[in-house]
């Protein structure tokens, strides 16, 4: 299964999804992330929380969805409300498209402990979803959509 995670700026949530998917399911799911309006640098807390969780992040970078034209994902997952409403490029073709909204821990204003808790919660939601996503690799693609939508509905 090939998955492309999208978030407008590709600096936090989609990056977390890519890294956590590679960490937990890299042998079964090829994961990438991109943005419609990528920024130059990843949010520093994104990287520090991945490192603290023991998740590799050496090759992560913010990139445009245009860089993935040859990737041909089976599944495109939007993780922020902005990209959920955007028109996706034609080259996504027959990829299944679902929305898995995630609160942005990098935009939270609060104490260091509150921000850390928000990152931990977001990363746990992603990990839970990836574990369920991995199980879908045993199913036929036409069976994926209802399960994927149900996963996105869980907080």
PyMOL commands that set and color helices and strands:
alter all, ss='L'
color gray80, all
select helices_A, chain A and resi 13-25+44-52+65-68+81-84+90-92+105-107+112-136+141-153
alter helices_A, ss='H'
color red, helices_A
select strands_A, chain A and resi 2-6+30-34+75-78+96-99
alter strands_A, ss='S'
color yellow, strands_A
deselect
rebuild
show_as cartoon
